[in-house]
Amino acid sequence: MNRFDRITAILIQLQAKRVVSGPALAERFGVSLRTIYRDLRTLELAGVPLYGEPGVGYSLAEGYRLPPVLFTREEATALLTAEKLAARLTDAPTARLSGAAMDKLRAVLRRTDRDYLETLTPHIQVLGPVGQSGYLNIYQQLVTAVAAQQVVHLRYQGAETDQPTARAVEPIGLYLSRQWHIVAYCRLRQAFRNFRLDRIQQLEISTEIFAARPETLQQYWAAEAARRGREKVVLRFQPAAAPPASVQHLHDTKRQYGWIQEEPLPDGGLEMTLLIGSLPYLATWLLPYAGAITVLEPPALREHLRELAQRAYNFFCTTE
């Protein structure tokens, strides 16, 4: 990035955020802190009203705005991808909002870039569960509740219970793994809990505002990891003993199960090391690789696999 583009990008950052720190800008643009301070001085000399507070960062004077900067073709394409993701992986209200935002974007693009997006649109597809049917149109409501710090009342079907329970929760954030989850302080359990959106049977956003909490999603995940602990697992995997599609699936999904590293073996196999908090959870992943996986440690994992295999045999192979 040349200096002119970097200074323009810094100005966009200042307009997009209330306060921006010098070290954060230096890290974002891959330059020294001294270079950032020189760029900020250039903006001041150009008449941009900057305010700096030691130890906090820089901000623009209230009310100062520049006309919108045109999107590049690459930026517009990235937002097109985001629109596709929202349509498939969130709920119907969010998909509509994303589509409306993209319409506004297209309206300010040059004609050649609009034509480019129109041509490209059918060639980008997101496969996965349809969000509109999967999340009961609650994703956008929960986003609003997180931002406004509103208490949410849920009717929730937990995985370990037969009957749904009523919960009043204080949500702090949403994240997507295999499913969408919301992390919230549960007043019933008096602790933070992780709720899957597809298990929420009923939802009501109350007018009650809860006090701001300092906890973040990252802190929640760190606390959960410390609470559950992690157990080292060492496996020997023989790719030649499994179909190629299964081998590819293992490599595509291994990071979801605590994969850390692997070492090639002289016979063409791999020795894989994982850190996992639940051996039964790992066993369900490994069972389809019978004949290709050898558990080196811990012995308890072999017991979980044996139990799963026995249950499968009893169900499918025994005669009445």
C-alpha positions as CSV (number, residue, x, y, z in Angstrom):
1,M,0.0,0.0,0.0
2,N,1.4,3.4,-1.0
3,R,1.4,6.3,1.4
4,F,-1.6,8.1,-0.2
5,D,-3.8,5.0,0.0
6,R,-2.6,4.3,3.6
7,I,-3.5,7.9,4.7
8,T,-6.9,7.6,3.1
9,A,-7.5,4.2,4.8
10,I,-6.5,5.8,8.2
11,L,-9.1,8.5,7.6
12,I,-11.7,5.9,6.9
13,Q,-10.8,4.1,10.1
14,L,-11.1,7.4,12.1
15,Q,-14.6,7.9,10.6
16,A,-15.7,4.3,11.2
17,K,-14.6,4.2,14.9
18,R,-15.0,6.6,17.9
19,V,-11.3,6.1,19.0
20,V,-8.4,4.5,17.1
21,S,-5.0,3.9,18.8
22,G,-1.7,4.5,17.1
23,P,-0.4,0.9,17.8
24,A,-3.7,-0.6,16.4
25,L,-3.2,1.4,13.1
26,A,0.5,0.4,12.9
27,E,-0.5,-3.3,13.3
28,R,-3.3,-3.0,10.7
29,F,-1.2,-1.4,8.0
30,G,2.1,-3.2,8.8
31,V,4.2,0.0,9.4
32,S,6.0,1.5,12.3
33,L,4.3,3.6,15.0
34,R,6.5,6.5,13.9
35,T,5.1,6.2,10.3
36,I,1.5,6.3,11.7
37,Y,2.2,9.4,13.7
38,R,3.7,11.1,10.6
39,D,0.6,10.1,8.6
40,L,-1.7,11.5,11.3
41,R,0.3,14.8,11.2
42,T,-0.3,14.9,7.4
43,L,-4.0,14.6,8.0
44,E,-3.9,17.5,10.5
45,L,-2.0,19.7,8.1
46,A,-4.6,18.9,5.5
47,G,-7.3,20.4,7.8
48,V,-8.7,17.2,9.3
49,P,-9.7,18.0,12.9
50,L,-8.0,15.3,15.0
51,Y,-8.0,15.0,18.7
52,G,-5.5,12.8,20.5
53,E,-5.5,11.6,24.1
54,P,-2.4,10.0,25.5
55,G,-2.8,6.3,26.3
56,V,-6.2,6.3,24.6
57,G,-6.0,7.2,20.9
58,Y,-7.2,9.5,18.2
59,S,-10.7,10.6,17.2
60,L,-12.3,13.1,14.8
61,A,-14.1,16.2,15.9
62,E,-17.8,15.5,16.4
63,G,-19.8,16.1,13.2
64,Y,-16.8,16.0,10.8
65,R,-17.5,13.8,7.8
66,L,-16.1,13.4,4.3
67,P,-18.3,12.3,1.4
68,P,-18.6,8.5,1.0
69,V,-15.6,6.8,-0.5
70,L,-16.4,4.6,-3.5
71,F,-16.0,0.9,-3.0
72,T,-13.4,-1.0,-5.0
73,R,-14.5,-3.9,-7.1
74,E,-12.7,-6.3,-4.7
75,E,-14.5,-4.8,-1.6
76,A,-17.9,-5.0,-3.4
77,T,-17.2,-8.7,-4.2
78,A,-16.3,-9.4,-0.5
79,L,-19.6,-7.8,0.5
80,L,-21.4,-9.9,-2.1
81,T,-20.0,-13.0,-0.4
82,A,-21.2,-11.7,3.0
83,E,-24.7,-11.3,1.5
84,K,-24.6,-14.9,0.4
85,L,-23.5,-16.1,3.8
86,A,-26.2,-14.1,5.6
87,A,-28.9,-15.5,3.3
88,R,-28.0,-19.1,4.2
89,L,-26.5,-19.0,7.7
90,T,-28.7,-16.5,9.6
91,D,-32.4,-15.8,9.7
92,A,-34.9,-14.2,7.2
93,P,-34.8,-10.7,8.8
94,T,-31.0,-10.6,8.7
95,A,-31.0,-11.9,5.1
96,R,-33.4,-9.1,4.1
97,L,-31.3,-6.4,5.8
98,S,-28.2,-7.8,4.1
99,G,-29.9,-7.7,0.7
100,A,-31.1,-4.1,1.3
101,A,-27.5,-3.0,2.2
102,M,-26.2,-4.6,-0.9
103,D,-28.8,-2.8,-3.0
104,K,-27.5,0.5,-1.5
105,L,-24.0,-0.6,-2.4
106,R,-24.9,-1.4,-6.0
107,A,-26.5,2.0,-6.3
108,V,-23.2,3.8,-5.7
109,L,-21.0,1.6,-7.8
110,R,-19.8,2.5,-11.2
111,R,-21.8,0.9,-14.0
112,T,-19.0,-1.4,-15.0
113,D,-18.7,-2.7,-11.4
114,R,-22.4,-3.2,-11.1
115,D,-22.3,-5.3,-14.3
116,Y,-19.4,-7.2,-12.8
117,L,-21.3,-8.1,-9.7
118,E,-24.4,-9.0,-11.7
119,T,-22.3,-11.5,-13.7
120,L,-20.5,-12.9,-10.7
121,T,-23.6,-13.3,-8.4
122,P,-24.8,-16.7,-9.7
123,H,-21.2,-18.1,-9.6
124,I,-20.9,-17.8,-5.8
125,Q,-23.0,-20.2,-3.7
126,V,-23.1,-21.0,0.0
127,L,-24.2,-24.5,0.8
128,G,-25.6,-25.4,4.2
129,P,-28.7,-25.3,6.3
130,V,-31.2,-22.7,5.3
131,G,-31.2,-20.1,8.1
132,Q,-34.8,-19.0,7.7
133,S,-36.1,-22.4,8.8
134,G,-33.3,-23.2,11.2
135,Y,-33.4,-20.3,13.6
136,L,-37.0,-19.3,13.7
137,N,-36.2,-15.7,12.8
138,I,-34.6,-15.0,16.1
139,Y,-31.0,-14.3,15.1
140,Q,-31.6,-10.6,14.5
141,Q,-33.6,-10.2,17.7
142,L,-30.7,-11.6,19.7
143,V,-28.3,-9.3,18.0
144,T,-30.5,-6.4,19.0
145,A,-30.7,-7.7,22.6
146,V,-26.9,-8.0,22.8
147,A,-26.4,-4.5,21.6
148,A,-29.1,-3.0,23.8
149,Q,-28.3,-5.2,26.8
150,Q,-31.9,-6.4,27.1
151,V,-32.9,-9.4,29.1
152,V,-34.2,-12.3,27.0
153,H,-36.7,-14.9,28.1
154,L,-36.2,-18.3,26.5
155,R,-38.0,-21.6,26.3
156,Y,-35.0,-23.9,25.8
157,Q,-34.7,-27.6,25.0
158,G,-31.4,-28.7,26.5
159,A,-29.6,-31.8,25.1
160,E,-29.6,-33.5,28.5
161,T,-33.2,-32.9,29.5
162,D,-36.5,-34.3,28.4
163,Q,-38.6,-31.2,28.9
164,P,-37.8,-27.6,27.9
165,T,-37.1,-25.1,30.6
166,A,-37.9,-21.4,30.9
167,R,-34.8,-19.2,31.2
168,A,-34.2,-15.5,31.7
169,V,-30.8,-14.7,30.3
170,E,-28.4,-11.7,29.8
171,P,-26.8,-12.2,26.4
172,I,-23.2,-11.1,25.8
173,G,-22.5,-12.5,22.3
174,L,-23.3,-14.8,19.4
175,Y,-21.0,-17.1,17.4
176,L,-21.2,-19.6,14.6
177,S,-19.6,-23.0,14.9
178,R,-21.6,-25.9,13.4
179,Q,-24.7,-24.1,14.7
180,W,-25.3,-20.6,15.9
181,H,-24.9,-20.2,19.6
182,I,-25.6,-17.4,22.1
183,V,-23.6,-17.0,25.3
184,A,-25.5,-15.4,28.1
185,Y,-25.7,-15.2,31.9
186,C,-28.5,-17.5,32.9
187,R,-30.4,-16.3,35.9
188,L,-31.8,-19.8,36.6
189,R,-28.3,-21.4,36.8
190,Q,-26.6,-18.3,38.2
191,A,-23.8,-18.8,35.7
192,F,-22.8,-18.2,32.0
193,R,-24.3,-20.7,29.6
194,N,-24.0,-21.5,25.9
195,F,-27.4,-21.8,24.1
196,R,-27.9,-23.3,20.6
197,L,-30.3,-21.2,18.6
198,D,-31.9,-24.3,17.0
199,R,-32.9,-25.5,20.5
200,I,-34.7,-22.3,21.4
201,Q,-38.4,-23.1,21.1
202,Q,-39.7,-19.7,22.1
203,L,-38.1,-16.3,22.6
204,E,-39.2,-12.9,24.0
205,I,-37.1,-9.8,24.3
206,S,-38.1,-8.0,27.5
207,T,-37.9,-4.2,28.1
208,E,-35.6,-4.9,31.2
209,I,-32.1,-3.6,30.7
210,F,-29.3,-5.5,32.5
211,A,-26.1,-3.9,33.8
212,A,-23.2,-4.0,31.4
213,R,-20.9,-7.0,32.0
214,P,-17.2,-7.0,31.4
215,E,-17.1,-10.6,30.2
216,T,-16.4,-11.3,26.5
217,L,-16.8,-14.4,24.3
218,Q,-13.1,-14.9,24.5
219,Q,-13.2,-14.9,28.3
220,Y,-16.1,-17.3,28.3
221,W,-14.2,-19.8,26.0
222,A,-11.0,-19.5,28.1
223,A,-13.0,-20.1,31.3
224,E,-14.7,-23.2,29.8
225,A,-11.4,-24.6,28.6
226,A,-10.0,-24.1,32.1
227,R,-13.0,-25.7,33.7
228,R,-13.2,-28.7,31.5
229,G,-9.5,-29.3,31.1
230,R,-7.9,-30.9,28.2
231,E,-6.7,-34.5,27.8
232,K,-3.9,-35.5,25.4
233,V,-4.8,-38.0,22.8
234,V,-2.3,-39.7,20.5
235,L,-3.5,-41.6,17.4
236,R,-1.9,-43.5,14.6
237,F,-3.8,-43.1,11.3
238,Q,-3.3,-45.2,8.2
239,P,-4.7,-43.2,5.2
240,A,-4.3,-46.2,2.9
241,A,-6.9,-48.2,5.1
242,A,-9.7,-45.6,4.5
243,P,-11.5,-44.3,1.4
244,P,-10.0,-41.1,0.0
245,A,-13.1,-39.2,0.8
246,S,-13.0,-40.3,4.4
247,V,-9.3,-39.3,4.6
248,Q,-10.2,-35.8,3.3
249,H,-13.1,-35.5,5.7
250,L,-10.8,-36.3,8.6
251,H,-8.3,-33.6,7.7
252,D,-11.2,-31.1,7.0
253,T,-12.7,-31.7,10.5
254,K,-9.7,-32.5,12.7
255,R,-9.3,-29.0,14.1
256,Q,-12.8,-29.2,15.5
257,Y,-11.7,-32.0,17.7
258,G,-8.6,-30.5,19.3
259,W,-6.0,-31.4,16.6
260,I,-2.5,-29.9,17.5
261,Q,0.0,-31.6,15.3
262,E,0.9,-34.7,13.3
263,E,4.1,-36.4,12.3
264,P,4.5,-38.6,9.1
265,L,5.6,-42.2,9.8
266,P,7.9,-44.4,7.7
267,D,5.1,-46.7,6.6
268,G,3.0,-43.8,5.2
269,G,0.9,-43.4,8.3
270,L,0.5,-40.3,10.5
271,E,0.9,-40.0,14.3
272,M,-1.7,-37.3,15.3
273,T,-1.8,-35.5,18.6
274,L,-5.0,-33.8,19.9
275,L,-6.1,-32.1,23.1
276,I,-9.8,-32.7,23.8
277,G,-12.1,-32.0,26.7
278,S,-14.5,-34.9,26.0
279,L,-13.4,-38.4,25.1
280,P,-16.9,-39.6,24.3
281,Y,-17.3,-36.7,21.9
282,L,-14.0,-37.6,20.2
283,A,-15.0,-41.3,20.0
284,T,-18.1,-40.5,17.9
285,W,-15.8,-38.8,15.4
286,L,-13.3,-41.7,15.2
287,L,-15.7,-44.7,15.1
288,P,-16.2,-44.5,11.3
289,Y,-12.4,-44.9,10.9
290,A,-12.3,-48.4,12.3
291,G,-9.4,-50.2,10.8
292,A,-7.5,-47.1,10.0
293,I,-7.1,-45.6,13.5
294,T,-5.1,-47.0,16.4
295,V,-5.4,-45.3,19.8
296,L,-2.0,-45.0,21.4
297,E,-3.2,-43.0,24.4
298,P,-5.3,-42.8,26.6
299,P,-6.7,-46.3,27.1
300,A,-10.0,-44.8,28.2
301,L,-10.6,-43.7,24.6
302,R,-10.4,-47.3,23.4
303,E,-13.1,-48.1,26.0
304,H,-15.4,-45.4,24.6
305,L,-14.9,-46.7,21.1
306,R,-15.5,-50.3,22.2
307,E,-18.8,-49.3,23.9
308,L,-19.9,-47.4,20.8
309,A,-19.0,-50.3,18.5
310,Q,-20.8,-52.7,20.8
311,R,-24.0,-50.6,20.8
312,A,-23.9,-50.4,17.1
313,Y,-23.5,-54.1,16.7
314,N,-26.2,-54.9,19.2
315,F,-28.6,-52.6,17.3
316,F,-27.9,-53.6,13.8
317,C,-26.5,-57.1,13.9
318,T,-28.3,-59.1,16.5
319,T,-31.3,-61.0,15.6
320,E,-34.6,-60.8,17.5
